[in-house]
Amino acid sequence: MTDMWRKFGWQRLTFLAPAAWYLTKISIERGSGELWLSDPQMPRLQVKWTDVTREKKVNPKATLTSYLTQIERAAKRNRLNFEMERDVRLAKPAQDDVSSLECFRWQAETETYGAIWYSPHAQRVTLVQINSPPHDPGARSLARRILASMHDDTPGPRELWTVQDLSCEVPPDFNLTTNALQTGQTELGFTRGRLGEKISFVRFGLASIALERAGDLGDWIDQQRFKLWHTFRLTRDQVTIGEREVVRFHGLRVSYKERLRHRLYGLFGQRLPIALTAYCWHSEEANAISLVEYLHAPNHGDLAEELVPYMLDQPALVKPPRE
């Protein structure tokens, strides 16, 4: 199990990395941000993406020069020996539109391999570095395999998002607005448009304890989401999606004013999200409860059912890719 890898996704970036690595830094912003994966000893993977849509000239090599100069200065301040190589033969990211690619290596307190490139389609510059202990003989191979798996512009009709043990896929026109990491609960929330359409994915741990106390999955999830759900008149039933038996909630807002607003907005071709559809299920193997919750316009709640199969009970592990 310790040798297994998994697929990560965040802000259109997807890649493979050792499953034992965990998120220690993430950015909500789609345009520019950072992502770090670490093990108990050090940050192992550091990714920084920068939106260059408004830049007249894109020069990744100059960006790399500035970055490595900062690293060298920091090493000298800490009285560390510093070695650096540029234009290293390493690996090309998996995507097709890679421009101005340059791979590099530096060594101080870590043995680090990395790469920088520009993606014309995504309109951003991505800087990646993979850190290993000094003189680690497997450092280069590890870096090559991670880099070769990278896409910084997700192909396909949905984007992959993974955080902790939550994994889901979302249409690309939804933007991340909620990122809540709590003990026993992880939640990602996405919105589309200006009227409040929102879809949320929640994973609750220690399900056996929760269900032992509550007795019924539907009752328990209703209690957990009371602050939002009490403003709706919901119907509960049980349905099958794929091979899953899931509890479904669906209904409209109780407020007559909200429903009247929806009708008025409809005269102008706009649809207010006054309906809620939610699916929840219990995975005994993962000892977790999963929830897909969708706030939408009436008669337009099919998206929640479509995305249930893409919320995994636990991250799918894969064998390490070959170099």
Secondary structure, 3 states (H helix, E strand, C coil): CCCCEEEEEECCEEEEEECCCEEEEECCCCCCEEEEEECCCCEEEEEEEEECCCCCCCCHHHHHHHHHHHHHHHHHHCCCCCEEEECCCCCCCCCCCCEEEEEEEEECCCEEEEEEEEECCCCEEEEEEEEECCCCCCHHHHHHHHHHCCECCCCCCCEEEEECCEEEEECCCCEEEEEEEECCEEEEEEEECCCCEEEEEEEECCHHHHHHHHCCHHHHHHHHCHHHHCCEEEEEEEEEECCEEEEEEEEEECCHHHHHHHHHHHCCCCCCCCEEEEEEEEECCCCEEEEEEEEECCCCCHHHHHHHHHCCCCCCEECCCCC
